[in-house]
Amino acid sequence: MRDSLKQKIIAVCNSKIEKKGTNVGLSFYAFFANKNDNPALLMEVAEWWIMTHKLDHFEKAVKIKKMIGAIP
């Protein structure tokens, strides 16, 4: 996963955690605008989320942040 995408995911997770607490859940759609202006990037995250890690639709932001931090 590209570094810019990892940084965006971490920033969104931090924002959600700050606003709603450590129990907040999110889906991979949380990292994108409400319009599909970058389908390749959306598919990159979807593949990581669904195919690679077999995550549920909603996961805890702290879990995603930890997983993203573990990617070299």
PDB file of N, H, CA, C and O in Angstrom:
ATOM      1  N   MET A   1       0.854  -1.172   0.000  1.00  0.00           N
ATOM      2  CA  MET A   1       0.000   0.000   0.000  1.00  0.00           C
ATOM      3  C   MET A   1       0.902   1.237   0.000  1.00  0.00           C
ATOM      4  O   MET A   1       1.879   1.303   0.746  1.00  0.00           O
ATOM      5  N   ARG A   2       0.570   2.196  -0.827  1.00  0.00           N
ATOM      6  H   ARG A   2      -0.224   2.142  -1.433  1.00  0.00           H
ATOM      7  CA  ARG A   2       1.387   3.412  -0.941  1.00  0.00           C
ATOM      8  C   ARG A   2       1.368   4.228   0.352  1.00  0.00           C
ATOM      9  O   ARG A   2       0.374   4.255   1.077  1.00  0.00           O
ATOM     10  N   ASP A   3       2.493   4.891   0.618  1.00  0.00           N
ATOM     11  H   ASP A   3       3.301   4.869   0.028  1.00  0.00           H
ATOM     12  CA  ASP A   3       2.658   5.655   1.857  1.00  0.00           C
ATOM     13  C   ASP A   3       1.608   6.749   2.025  1.00  0.00           C
ATOM     14  O   ASP A   3       1.110   6.962   3.130  1.00  0.00           O
ATOM     15  N   SER A   4       1.268   7.443   0.942  1.00  0.00           N
ATOM     16  H   SER A   4       1.673   7.270   0.044  1.00  0.00           H
ATOM     17  CA  SER A   4       0.288   8.524   1.050  1.00  0.00           C
ATOM     18  C   SER A   4      -1.063   7.993   1.512  1.00  0.00           C
ATOM     19  O   SER A   4      -1.771   8.656   2.269  1.00  0.00           O
ATOM     20  N   LEU A   5      -1.414   6.809   1.060  1.00  0.00           N
ATOM     21  H   LEU A   5      -0.839   6.270   0.444  1.00  0.00           H
ATOM     22  CA  LEU A   5      -2.678   6.194   1.462  1.00  0.00           C
ATOM     23  C   LEU A   5      -2.620   5.753   2.922  1.00  0.00           C
ATOM     24  O   LEU A   5      -3.582   5.944   3.665  1.00  0.00           O
ATOM     25  N   LYS A   6      -1.518   5.172   3.329  1.00  0.00           N
ATOM     26  H   LYS A   6      -0.737   5.017   2.725  1.00  0.00           H
ATOM     27  CA  LYS A   6      -1.364   4.778   4.733  1.00  0.00           C
ATOM     28  C   LYS A   6      -1.495   5.991   5.651  1.00  0.00           C
ATOM     29  O   LYS A   6      -2.163   5.921   6.683  1.00  0.00           O
ATOM     30  N   GLN A   7      -0.861   7.103   5.277  1.00  0.00           N
ATOM     31  H   GLN A   7      -0.319   7.160   4.439  1.00  0.00           H
ATOM     32  CA  GLN A   7      -0.932   8.313   6.094  1.00  0.00           C
ATOM     33  C   GLN A   7      -2.352   8.855   6.171  1.00  0.00           C
ATOM     34  O   GLN A   7      -2.784   9.321   7.225  1.00  0.00           O
ATOM     35  N   LYS A   8      -3.082   8.796   5.056  1.00  0.00           N
ATOM     36  H   LYS A   8      -2.732   8.417   4.200  1.00  0.00           H
ATOM     37  CA  LYS A   8      -4.469   9.254   5.046  1.00  0.00           C
ATOM     38  C   LYS A   8      -5.332   8.384   5.958  1.00  0.00           C
ATOM     39  O   LYS A   8      -6.154   8.899   6.716  1.00  0.00           O
ATOM     40  N   ILE A   9      -5.146   7.077   5.885  1.00  0.00           N
ATOM     41  H   ILE A   9      -4.478   6.659   5.269  1.00  0.00           H
ATOM     42  CA  ILE A   9      -5.918   6.150   6.722  1.00  0.00           C
ATOM     43  C   ILE A   9      -5.638   6.413   8.199  1.00  0.00           C
ATOM     44  O   ILE A   9      -6.567   6.453   9.007  1.00  0.00           O
ATOM     45  N   ILE A  10      -4.383   6.590   8.555  1.00  0.00           N
ATOM     46  H   ILE A  10      -3.628   6.557   7.899  1.00  0.00           H
ATOM     47  CA  ILE A  10      -4.015   6.866   9.940  1.00  0.00           C
ATOM     48  C   ILE A  10      -4.637   8.186  10.399  1.00  0.00           C
ATOM     49  O   ILE A  10      -5.141   8.276  11.518  1.00  0.00           O
ATOM     50  N   ALA A  11      -4.603   9.206   9.545  1.00  0.00           N
ATOM     51  H   ALA A  11      -4.193   9.133   8.636  1.00  0.00           H
ATOM     52  CA  ALA A  11      -5.179  10.508   9.895  1.00  0.00           C
ATOM     53  C   ALA A  11      -6.688  10.402  10.115  1.00  0.00           C
ATOM     54  O   ALA A  11      -7.216  10.987  11.060  1.00  0.00           O
ATOM     55  N   VAL A  12      -7.384   9.662   9.252  1.00  0.00           N
ATOM     56  H   VAL A  12      -6.955   9.186   8.484  1.00  0.00           H
ATOM     57  CA  VAL A  12      -8.832   9.490   9.406  1.00  0.00           C
ATOM     58  C   VAL A  12      -9.132   8.722  10.688  1.00  0.00           C
ATOM     59  O   VAL A  12     -10.042   9.084  11.433  1.00  0.00           O
ATOM     60  N   CYS A  13      -8.368   7.665  10.946  1.00  0.00           N
ATOM     61  H   CYS A  13      -7.628   7.371  10.341  1.00  0.00           H
ATOM     62  CA  CYS A  13      -8.567   6.893  12.185  1.00  0.00           C
ATOM     63  C   CYS A  13      -8.351   7.785  13.404  1.00  0.00           C
ATOM     64  O   CYS A  13      -9.149   7.758  14.341  1.00  0.00           O
ATOM     65  N   ASN A  14      -7.274   8.577  13.399  1.00  0.00           N
ATOM     66  H   ASN A  14      -6.625   8.599  12.639  1.00  0.00           H
ATOM     67  CA  ASN A  14      -7.005   9.484  14.522  1.00  0.00           C
ATOM     68  C   ASN A  14      -8.152  10.461  14.730  1.00  0.00           C
ATOM     69  O   ASN A  14      -8.565  10.704  15.864  1.00  0.00           O
ATOM     70  N   SER A  15      -8.664  11.016  13.651  1.00  0.00           N
ATOM     71  H   SER A  15      -8.329  10.819  12.730  1.00  0.00           H
ATOM     72  CA  SER A  15      -9.767  11.973  13.733  1.00  0.00           C
ATOM     73  C   SER A  15     -11.025  11.328  14.318  1.00  0.00           C
ATOM     74  O   SER A  15     -11.679  11.896  15.193  1.00  0.00           O
ATOM     75  N   LYS A  16     -11.349  10.142  13.826  1.00  0.00           N
ATOM     76  H   LYS A  16     -10.817   9.680  13.115  1.00  0.00           H
ATOM     77  CA  LYS A  16     -12.544   9.436  14.319  1.00  0.00           C
ATOM     78  C   LYS A  16     -12.396   9.086  15.799  1.00  0.00           C
ATOM     79  O   LYS A  16     -13.336   9.241  16.577  1.00  0.00           O
ATOM     80  N   ILE A  17     -11.216   8.615  16.178  1.00  0.00           N
ATOM     81  H   ILE A  17     -10.452   8.489  15.546  1.00  0.00           H
ATOM     82  CA  ILE A  17     -10.958   8.242  17.572  1.00  0.00           C
ATOM     83  C   ILE A  17     -11.054   9.478  18.467  1.00  0.00           C
ATOM     84  O   ILE A  17     -11.633   9.422  19.551  1.00  0.00           O
ATOM     85  N   GLU A  18     -10.485  10.592  18.007  1.00  0.00           N
ATOM     86  H   GLU A  18     -10.015  10.638  17.126  1.00  0.00           H
ATOM     87  CA  GLU A  18     -10.527  11.832  18.782  1.00  0.00           C
ATOM     88  C   GLU A  18     -11.957  12.319  18.987  1.00  0.00           C
ATOM     89  O   GLU A  18     -12.303  12.792  20.069  1.00  0.00           O
ATOM     90  N   LYS A  19     -12.789  12.204  17.951  1.00  0.00           N
ATOM     91  H   LYS A  19     -12.507  11.820  17.072  1.00  0.00           H
ATOM     92  CA  LYS A  19     -14.158  12.709  18.023  1.00  0.00           C
ATOM     93  C   LYS A  19     -15.111  11.767  18.747  1.00  0.00           C
ATOM     94  O   LYS A  19     -16.013  12.218  19.454  1.00  0.00           O
ATOM     95  N   LYS A  20     -14.916  10.448  18.574  1.00  0.00           N
ATOM     96  H   LYS A  20     -14.184  10.082  17.999  1.00  0.00           H
ATOM     97  CA  LYS A  20     -15.925   9.504  19.069  1.00  0.00           C
ATOM     98  C   LYS A  20     -15.400   8.469  20.052  1.00  0.00           C
ATOM     99  O   LYS A  20     -16.176   7.656  20.554  1.00  0.00           O
ATOM    100  N   GLY A  21     -14.110   8.478  20.339  1.00  0.00           N
ATOM    101  H   GLY A  21     -13.480   9.138  19.931  1.00  0.00           H
ATOM    102  CA  GLY A  21     -13.545   7.557  21.308  1.00  0.00           C
ATOM    103  C   GLY A  21     -12.946   6.314  20.673  1.00  0.00           C
ATOM    104  O   GLY A  21     -13.063   6.091  19.468  1.00  0.00           O
ATOM    105  N   THR A  22     -12.304   5.510  21.510  1.00  0.00           N
ATOM    106  H   THR A  22     -12.209   5.691  22.488  1.00  0.00           H
ATOM    107  CA  THR A  22     -11.561   4.340  21.024  1.00  0.00           C
ATOM    108  C   THR A  22     -12.449   3.199  20.557  1.00  0.00           C
ATOM    109  O   THR A  22     -11.956   2.238  19.967  1.00  0.00           O
ATOM    110  N   ASN A  23     -13.723   3.285  20.806  1.00  0.00           N
ATOM    111  H   ASN A  23     -14.123   4.066  21.286  1.00  0.00           H
ATOM    112  CA  ASN A  23     -14.627   2.213  20.403  1.00  0.00           C
ATOM    113  C   ASN A  23     -15.268   2.466  19.032  1.00  0.00           C
ATOM    114  O   ASN A  23     -16.096   1.675  18.583  1.00  0.00           O
ATOM    115  N   VAL A  24     -14.894   3.550  18.376  1.00  0.00           N
ATOM    116  H   VAL A  24     -14.220   4.193  18.741  1.00  0.00           H
ATOM    117  CA  VAL A  24     -15.513   3.918  17.103  1.00  0.00           C
ATOM    118  C   VAL A  24     -15.127   2.934  15.994  1.00  0.00           C
ATOM    119  O   VAL A  24     -13.976   2.512  15.879  1.00  0.00           O
ATOM    120  N   GLY A  25     -16.130   2.586  15.185  1.00  0.00           N
ATOM    121  H   GLY A  25     -17.065   2.929  15.279  1.00  0.00           H
ATOM    122  CA  GLY A  25     -15.895   1.716  14.043  1.00  0.00           C
ATOM    123  C   GLY A  25     -15.981   2.502  12.755  1.00  0.00           C
ATOM    124  O   GLY A  25     -16.575   3.579  12.712  1.00  0.00           O
ATOM    125  N   LEU A  26     -15.386   1.962  11.704  1.00  0.00           N
ATOM    126  H   LEU A  26     -14.904   1.087  11.739  1.00  0.00           H
ATOM    127  CA  LEU A  26     -15.458   2.587  10.394  1.00  0.00           C
ATOM    128  C   LEU A  26     -15.323   1.535   9.310  1.00  0.00           C
ATOM    129  O   LEU A  26     -14.891   0.410   9.562  1.00  0.00           O
ATOM    130  N   SER A  27     -15.699   1.919   8.099  1.00  0.00           N
ATOM    131  H   SER A  27     -16.050   2.833   7.894  1.00  0.00           H
ATOM    132  CA  SER A  27     -15.516   1.049   6.948  1.00  0.00           C
ATOM    133  C   SER A  27     -14.452   1.675   6.057  1.00  0.00           C
ATOM    134  O   SER A  27     -14.030   2.807   6.293  1.00  0.00           O
ATOM    135  N   PHE A  28     -14.025   0.954   5.050  1.00  0.00           N
ATOM    136  H   PHE A  28     -14.368   0.035   4.858  1.00  0.00           H
ATOM    137  CA  PHE A  28     -12.984   1.514   4.180  1.00  0.00           C
ATOM    138  C   PHE A  28     -13.494   2.701   3.377  1.00  0.00           C
ATOM    139  O   PHE A  28     -12.695   3.462   2.832  1.00  0.00           O
ATOM    140  N   TYR A  29     -14.806   2.872   3.295  1.00  0.00           N
ATOM    141  H   TYR A  29     -15.455   2.253   3.738  1.00  0.00           H
ATOM    142  CA  TYR A  29     -15.360   4.041   2.610  1.00  0.00           C
ATOM    143  C   TYR A  29     -15.064   5.335   3.369  1.00  0.00           C
ATOM    144  O   TYR A  29     -15.148   6.416   2.786  1.00  0.00           O
ATOM    145  N   ALA A  30     -14.720   5.250   4.648  1.00  0.00           N
ATOM    146  H   ALA A  30     -14.652   4.372   5.122  1.00  0.00           H
ATOM    147  CA  ALA A  30     -14.444   6.437   5.456  1.00  0.00           C
ATOM    148  C   ALA A  30     -13.236   7.219   4.945  1.00  0.00           C
ATOM    149  O   ALA A  30     -13.054   8.383   5.302  1.00  0.00           O
ATOM    150  N   PHE A  31     -12.416   6.589   4.117  1.00  0.00           N
ATOM    151  H   PHE A  31     -12.564   5.644   3.827  1.00  0.00           H
ATOM    152  CA  PHE A  31     -11.194   7.225   3.643  1.00  0.00           C
ATOM    153  C   PHE A  31     -11.371   7.966   2.324  1.00  0.00           C
ATOM    154  O   PHE A  31     -10.404   8.463   1.746  1.00  0.00           O
ATOM    155  N   PHE A  32     -12.619   8.038   1.849  1.00  0.00           N
ATOM    156  H   PHE A  32     -13.405   7.635   2.318  1.00  0.00           H
ATOM    157  CA  PHE A  32     -12.894   8.627   0.543  1.00  0.00           C
ATOM    158  C   PHE A  32     -14.044   9.616   0.616  1.00  0.00           C
ATOM    159  O   PHE A  32     -14.867   9.574   1.530  1.00  0.00           O
ATOM    160  N   ALA A  33     -14.082  10.507  -0.369  1.00  0.00           N
ATOM    161  H   ALA A  33     -13.413  10.541  -1.112  1.00  0.00           H
ATOM    162  CA  ALA A  33     -15.197  11.449  -0.498  1.00  0.00           C
ATOM    163  C   ALA A  33     -16.444  10.671  -0.906  1.00  0.00           C
ATOM    164  O   ALA A  33     -16.359   9.491  -1.246  1.00  0.00           O
ATOM    165  N   ASN A  34     -17.570  11.311  -0.873  1.00  0.00           N
ATOM    166  H   ASN A  34     -17.640  12.270  -0.597  1.00  0.00           H
ATOM    167  CA  ASN A  34     -18.829  10.643  -1.219  1.00  0.00           C
ATOM    168  C   ASN A  34     -19.016  10.442  -2.712  1.00  0.00           C
ATOM    169  O   ASN A  34     -20.082  10.014  -3.154  1.00  0.00           O
ATOM    170  N   LYS A  35     -17.997  10.746  -3.485  1.00  0.00           N
ATOM    171  H   LYS A  35     -17.131  11.094  -3.126  1.00  0.00           H
ATOM    172  CA  LYS A  35     -18.072  10.474  -4.917  1.00  0.00           C
ATOM    173  C   LYS A  35     -16.892   9.613  -5.316  1.00  0.00           C
ATOM    174  O   LYS A  35     -15.833   9.673  -4.691  1.00  0.00           O
ATOM    175  N   ASN A  36     -17.063   8.835  -6.325  1.00  0.00           N
ATOM    176  H   ASN A  36     -17.923   8.786  -6.833  1.00  0.00           H
ATOM    177  CA  ASN A  36     -16.050   7.889  -6.756  1.00  0.00           C
ATOM    178  C   ASN A  36     -15.116   8.559  -7.764  1.00  0.00           C
ATOM    179  O   ASN A  36     -15.185   8.295  -8.964  1.00  0.00           O
ATOM    180  N   ASP A  37     -14.238   9.433  -7.254  1.00  0.00           N
ATOM    181  H   ASP A  37     -14.181   9.647  -6.279  1.00  0.00           H
ATOM    182  CA  ASP A  37     -13.348  10.166  -8.137  1.00  0.00           C
ATOM    183  C   ASP A  37     -11.980   9.514  -8.320  1.00  0.00           C
ATOM    184  O   ASP A  37     -11.168   9.992  -9.113  1.00  0.00           O
ATOM    185  N   ASN A  38     -11.719   8.428  -7.593  1.00  0.00           N
ATOM    186  H   ASN A  38     -12.378   8.040  -6.949  1.00  0.00           H
ATOM    187  CA  ASN A  38     -10.459   7.708  -7.753  1.00  0.00           C
ATOM    188  C   ASN A  38     -10.714   6.211  -7.557  1.00  0.00           C
ATOM    189  O   ASN A  38     -10.374   5.664  -6.508  1.00  0.00           O
ATOM    190  N   PRO A  39     -11.305   5.546  -8.547  1.00  0.00           N
ATOM    191  CA  PRO A  39     -11.670   4.144  -8.385  1.00  0.00           C
ATOM    192  C   PRO A  39     -10.473   3.218  -8.146  1.00  0.00           C
ATOM    193  O   PRO A  39     -10.609   2.213  -7.448  1.00  0.00           O
ATOM    194  N   ALA A  40      -9.323   3.531  -8.703  1.00  0.00           N
ATOM    195  H   ALA A  40      -9.212   4.347  -9.271  1.00  0.00           H
ATOM    196  CA  ALA A  40      -8.144   2.671  -8.502  1.00  0.00           C
ATOM    197  C   ALA A  40      -7.718   2.685  -7.042  1.00  0.00           C
ATOM    198  O   ALA A  40      -7.372   1.644  -6.484  1.00  0.00           O
ATOM    199  N   LEU A  41      -7.739   3.853  -6.426  1.00  0.00           N
ATOM    200  H   LEU A  41      -8.019   4.699  -6.879  1.00  0.00           H
ATOM    201  CA  LEU A  41      -7.364   3.970  -5.020  1.00  0.00           C
ATOM    202  C   LEU A  41      -8.391   3.280  -4.124  1.00  0.00           C
ATOM    203  O   LEU A  41      -8.030   2.604  -3.161  1.00  0.00           O
ATOM    204  N   LEU A  42      -9.656   3.455  -4.446  1.00  0.00           N
ATOM    205  H   LEU A  42      -9.948   4.004  -5.229  1.00  0.00           H
ATOM    206  CA  LEU A  42     -10.717   2.782  -3.711  1.00  0.00           C
ATOM    207  C   LEU A  42     -10.541   1.266  -3.778  1.00  0.00           C
ATOM    208  O   LEU A  42     -10.699   0.573  -2.773  1.00  0.00           O
ATOM    209  N   MET A  43     -10.219   0.763  -4.945  1.00  0.00           N
ATOM    210  H   MET A  43     -10.091   1.326  -5.762  1.00  0.00           H
ATOM    211  CA  MET A  43     -10.035  -0.676  -5.104  1.00  0.00           C
ATOM    212  C   MET A  43      -8.792  -1.174  -4.361  1.00  0.00           C
ATOM    213  O   MET A  43      -8.769  -2.301  -3.867  1.00  0.00           O
ATOM    214  N   GLU A  44      -7.770  -0.338  -4.287  1.00  0.00           N
ATOM    215  H   GLU A  44      -7.789   0.578  -4.689  1.00  0.00           H
ATOM    216  CA  GLU A  44      -6.567  -0.707  -3.537  1.00  0.00           C
ATOM    217  C   GLU A  44      -6.906  -0.934  -2.063  1.00  0.00           C
ATOM    218  O   GLU A  44      -6.474  -1.916  -1.458  1.00  0.00           O
ATOM    219  N   VAL A  45      -7.679  -0.018  -1.500  1.00  0.00           N
ATOM    220  H   VAL A  45      -8.029   0.780  -1.991  1.00  0.00           H
ATOM    221  CA  VAL A  45      -8.077  -0.161  -0.096  1.00  0.00           C
ATOM    222  C   VAL A  45      -9.059  -1.317   0.066  1.00  0.00           C
ATOM    223  O   VAL A  45      -8.959  -2.087   1.021  1.00  0.00           O
ATOM    224  N   ALA A  46      -9.997  -1.442  -0.853  1.00  0.00           N
ATOM    225  H   ALA A  46     -10.079  -0.816  -1.629  1.00  0.00           H
ATOM    226  CA  ALA A  46     -10.978  -2.530  -0.780  1.00  0.00           C
ATOM    227  C   ALA A  46     -10.287  -3.889  -0.829  1.00  0.00           C
ATOM    228  O   ALA A  46     -10.653  -4.798  -0.085  1.00  0.00           O
ATOM    229  N   GLU A  47      -9.304  -4.031  -1.691  1.00  0.00           N
ATOM    230  H   GLU A  47      -9.006  -3.292  -2.296  1.00  0.00           H
ATOM    231  CA  GLU A  47      -8.582  -5.306  -1.773  1.00  0.00           C
ATOM    232  C   GLU A  47      -7.852  -5.596  -0.473  1.00  0.00           C
ATOM    233  O   GLU A  47      -7.891  -6.721   0.024  1.00  0.00           O
ATOM    234  N   TRP A  48      -7.180  -4.581   0.087  1.00  0.00           N
ATOM    235  H   TRP A  48      -7.149  -3.667  -0.317  1.00  0.00           H
ATOM    236  CA  TRP A  48      -6.468  -4.753   1.350  1.00  0.00           C
ATOM    237  C   TRP A  48      -7.447  -5.143   2.456  1.00  0.00           C
ATOM    238  O   TRP A  48      -7.172  -6.047   3.246  1.00  0.00           O
ATOM    239  N   TRP A  49      -8.592  -4.456   2.510  1.00  0.00           N
ATOM    240  H   TRP A  49      -8.815  -3.722   1.868  1.00  0.00           H
ATOM    241  CA  TRP A  49      -9.582  -4.637   3.572  1.00  0.00           C
ATOM    242  C   TRP A  49     -10.308  -5.975   3.437  1.00  0.00           C
ATOM    243  O   TRP A  49     -10.406  -6.730   4.405  1.00  0.00           O
ATOM    244  N   ILE A  50     -10.816  -6.270   2.238  1.00  0.00           N
ATOM    245  H   ILE A  50     -10.737  -5.657   1.452  1.00  0.00           H
ATOM    246  CA  ILE A  50     -11.697  -7.420   2.035  1.00  0.00           C
ATOM    247  C   ILE A  50     -10.933  -8.691   1.663  1.00  0.00           C
ATOM    248  O   ILE A  50     -11.087  -9.730   2.305  1.00  0.00           O
ATOM    249  N   MET A  51     -10.118  -8.595   0.631  1.00  0.00           N
ATOM    250  H   MET A  51      -9.993  -7.751   0.110  1.00  0.00           H
ATOM    251  CA  MET A  51      -9.463  -9.798   0.100  1.00  0.00           C
ATOM    252  C   MET A  51      -8.258 -10.226   0.943  1.00  0.00           C
ATOM    253  O   MET A  51      -8.111 -11.403   1.273  1.00  0.00           O
ATOM    254  N   THR A  52      -7.399  -9.263   1.287  1.00  0.00           N
ATOM    255  H   THR A  52      -7.519  -8.307   1.019  1.00  0.00           H
ATOM    256  CA  THR A  52      -6.170  -9.608   2.006  1.00  0.00           C
ATOM    257  C   THR A  52      -6.432  -9.954   3.461  1.00  0.00           C
ATOM    258  O   THR A  52      -5.944 -10.969   3.958  1.00  0.00           O
ATOM    259  N   HIS A  53      -7.202  -9.113   4.150  1.00  0.00           N
ATOM    260  H   HIS A  53      -7.598  -8.288   3.746  1.00  0.00           H
ATOM    261  CA  HIS A  53      -7.386  -9.284   5.595  1.00  0.00           C
ATOM    262  C   HIS A  53      -8.750  -9.826   6.000  1.00  0.00           C
ATOM    263  O   HIS A  53      -8.978 -10.124   7.173  1.00  0.00           O
ATOM    264  N   LYS A  54      -9.663  -9.957   5.029  1.00  0.00           N
ATOM    265  H   LYS A  54      -9.478  -9.716   4.076  1.00  0.00           H
ATOM    266  CA  LYS A  54     -10.988 -10.520   5.284  1.00  0.00           C
ATOM    267  C   LYS A  54     -11.679  -9.852   6.481  1.00  0.00           C
ATOM    268  O   LYS A  54     -12.249 -10.520   7.344  1.00  0.00           O
ATOM    269  N   LEU A  55     -11.612  -8.520   6.506  1.00  0.00           N
ATOM    270  H   LEU A  55     -11.149  -7.977   5.805  1.00  0.00           H
ATOM    271  CA  LEU A  55     -12.212  -7.755   7.589  1.00  0.00           C
ATOM    272  C   LEU A  55     -13.714  -7.617   7.377  1.00  0.00           C
ATOM    273  O   LEU A  55     -14.205  -7.700   6.251  1.00  0.00           O
ATOM    274  N   ASP A  56     -14.438  -7.406   8.476  1.00  0.00           N
ATOM    275  H   ASP A  56     -14.040  -7.339   9.390  1.00  0.00           H
ATOM    276  CA  ASP A  56     -15.865  -7.127   8.409  1.00  0.00           C
ATOM    277  C   ASP A  56     -16.076  -5.750   7.791  1.00  0.00           C
ATOM    278  O   ASP A  56     -15.132  -4.976   7.631  1.00  0.00           O
ATOM    279  N   HIS A  57     -17.330  -5.454   7.445  1.00  0.00           N
ATOM    280  H   HIS A  57     -18.097  -6.082   7.575  1.00  0.00           H
ATOM    281  CA  HIS A  57     -17.620  -4.151   6.842  1.00  0.00           C
ATOM    282  C   HIS A  57     -17.198  -3.018   7.776  1.00  0.00           C
ATOM    283  O   HIS A  57     -16.573  -2.055   7.332  1.00  0.00           O
ATOM    284  N   PHE A  58     -17.530  -3.121   9.051  1.00  0.00           N
ATOM    285  H   PHE A  58     -18.038  -3.903   9.411  1.00  0.00           H
ATOM    286  CA  PHE A  58     -17.105  -2.133  10.038  1.00  0.00           C
ATOM    287  C   PHE A  58     -16.080  -2.762  10.964  1.00  0.00           C
ATOM    288  O   PHE A  58     -16.267  -3.876  11.453  1.00  0.00           O
ATOM    289  N   GLU A  59     -14.996  -2.036  11.199  1.00  0.00           N
ATOM    290  H   GLU A  59     -14.844  -1.131  10.801  1.00  0.00           H
ATOM    291  CA  GLU A  59     -13.944  -2.453  12.125  1.00  0.00           C
ATOM    292  C   GLU A  59     -13.594  -1.275  13.020  1.00  0.00           C
ATOM    293  O   GLU A  59     -13.857  -0.123  12.674  1.00  0.00           O
ATOM    294  N   LYS A  60     -13.010  -1.564  14.153  1.00  0.00           N
ATOM    295  H   LYS A  60     -12.796  -2.499  14.434  1.00  0.00           H
ATOM    296  CA  LYS A  60     -12.598  -0.511  15.075  1.00  0.00           C
ATOM    297  C   LYS A  60     -11.446   0.292  14.449  1.00  0.00           C
ATOM    298  O   LYS A  60     -10.524  -0.275  13.863  1.00  0.00           O
ATOM    299  N   ALA A  61     -11.521   1.601  14.583  1.00  0.00           N
ATOM    300  H   ALA A  61     -12.270   2.062  15.059  1.00  0.00           H
ATOM    301  CA  ALA A  61     -10.484   2.478  14.035  1.00  0.00           C
ATOM    302  C   ALA A  61      -9.115   2.169  14.646  1.00  0.00           C
ATOM    303  O   ALA A  61      -8.099   2.235  13.954  1.00  0.00           O
ATOM    304  N   VAL A  62      -9.084   1.834  15.935  1.00  0.00           N
ATOM    305  H   VAL A  62      -9.909   1.781  16.497  1.00  0.00           H
ATOM    306  CA  VAL A  62      -7.798   1.519  16.575  1.00  0.00           C
ATOM    307  C   VAL A  62      -7.179   0.262  15.967  1.00  0.00           C
ATOM    308  O   VAL A  62      -5.957   0.172  15.850  1.00  0.00           O
ATOM    309  N   LYS A  63      -7.999  -0.702  15.583  1.00  0.00           N
ATOM    310  H   LYS A  63      -8.992  -0.629  15.678  1.00  0.00           H
ATOM    311  CA  LYS A  63      -7.506  -1.924  14.955  1.00  0.00           C
ATOM    312  C   LYS A  63      -6.910  -1.617  13.575  1.00  0.00           C
ATOM    313  O   LYS A  63      -5.827  -2.096  13.239  1.00  0.00           O
ATOM    314  N   ILE A  64      -7.621  -0.823  12.792  1.00  0.00           N
ATOM    315  H   ILE A  64      -8.501  -0.434  13.065  1.00  0.00           H
ATOM    316  CA  ILE A  64      -7.142  -0.475  11.457  1.00  0.00           C
ATOM    317  C   ILE A  64      -5.848   0.328  11.555  1.00  0.00           C
ATOM    318  O   ILE A  64      -4.896   0.078  10.815  1.00  0.00           O
ATOM    319  N   LYS A  65      -5.820   1.275  12.457  1.00  0.00           N
ATOM    320  H   LYS A  65      -6.593   1.478  13.058  1.00  0.00           H
ATOM    321  CA  LYS A  65      -4.619   2.089  12.646  1.00  0.00           C
ATOM    322  C   LYS A  65      -3.420   1.212  13.011  1.00  0.00           C
ATOM    323  O   LYS A  65      -2.322   1.409  12.490  1.00  0.00           O
ATOM    324  N   LYS A  66      -3.627   0.262  13.888  1.00  0.00           N
ATOM    325  H   LYS A  66      -4.519   0.101  14.311  1.00  0.00           H
ATOM    326  CA  LYS A  66      -2.551  -0.656  14.293  1.00  0.00           C
ATOM    327  C   LYS A  66      -2.117  -1.515  13.102  1.00  0.00           C
ATOM    328  O   LYS A  66      -0.921  -1.720  12.895  1.00  0.00           O
ATOM    329  N   MET A  67      -3.066  -2.013  12.327  1.00  0.00           N
ATOM    330  H   MET A  67      -4.038  -1.847  12.496  1.00  0.00           H
ATOM    331  CA  MET A  67      -2.735  -2.843  11.172  1.00  0.00           C
ATOM    332  C   MET A  67      -1.958  -2.047  10.120  1.00  0.00           C
ATOM    333  O   MET A  67      -0.986  -2.552   9.558  1.00  0.00           O
ATOM    334  N   ILE A  68      -2.370  -0.829   9.855  1.00  0.00           N
ATOM    335  H   ILE A  68      -3.159  -0.418  10.312  1.00  0.00           H
ATOM    336  CA  ILE A  68      -1.688   0.019   8.869  1.00  0.00           C
ATOM    337  C   ILE A  68      -0.270   0.333   9.330  1.00  0.00           C
ATOM    338  O   ILE A  68       0.662   0.360   8.526  1.00  0.00           O
ATOM    339  N   GLY A  69      -0.115   0.567  10.621  1.00  0.00           N
ATOM    340  H   GLY A  69      -0.872   0.545  11.275  1.00  0.00           H
ATOM    341  CA  GLY A  69       1.218   0.858  11.173  1.00  0.00           C
ATOM    342  C   GLY A  69       2.176  -0.309  11.044  1.00  0.00           C
ATOM    343  O   GLY A  69       3.393  -0.126  11.064  1.00  0.00           O
ATOM    344  N   ALA A  70       1.627  -1.514  10.912  1.00  0.00           N
ATOM    345  H   ALA A  70       0.638  -1.662  10.896  1.00  0.00           H
ATOM    346  CA  ALA A  70       2.463  -2.704  10.818  1.00  0.00           C
ATOM    347  C   ALA A  70       2.932  -2.987   9.393  1.00  0.00           C
ATOM    348  O   ALA A  70       3.781  -3.855   9.189  1.00  0.00           O
ATOM    349  N   ILE A  71       2.399  -2.274   8.410  1.00  0.00           N
ATOM    350  H   ILE A  71       1.710  -1.569   8.576  1.00  0.00           H
ATOM    351  CA  ILE A  71       2.786  -2.511   7.026  1.00  0.00           C
ATOM    352  C   ILE A  71       4.135  -1.850   6.761  1.00  0.00           C
ATOM    353  O   ILE A  71       4.299  -0.656   7.010  1.00  0.00           O
ATOM    354  N   PRO A  72       5.102  -2.619   6.257  1.00  0.00           N
ATOM    355  CA  PRO A  72       6.424  -2.016   5.971  1.00  0.00           C
ATOM    356  C   PRO A  72       6.383  -1.026   4.830  1.00  0.00           C
ATOM    357  O   PRO A  72       7.410  -0.445   4.480  1.00  0.00           O
TER     358      PRO A  72
END
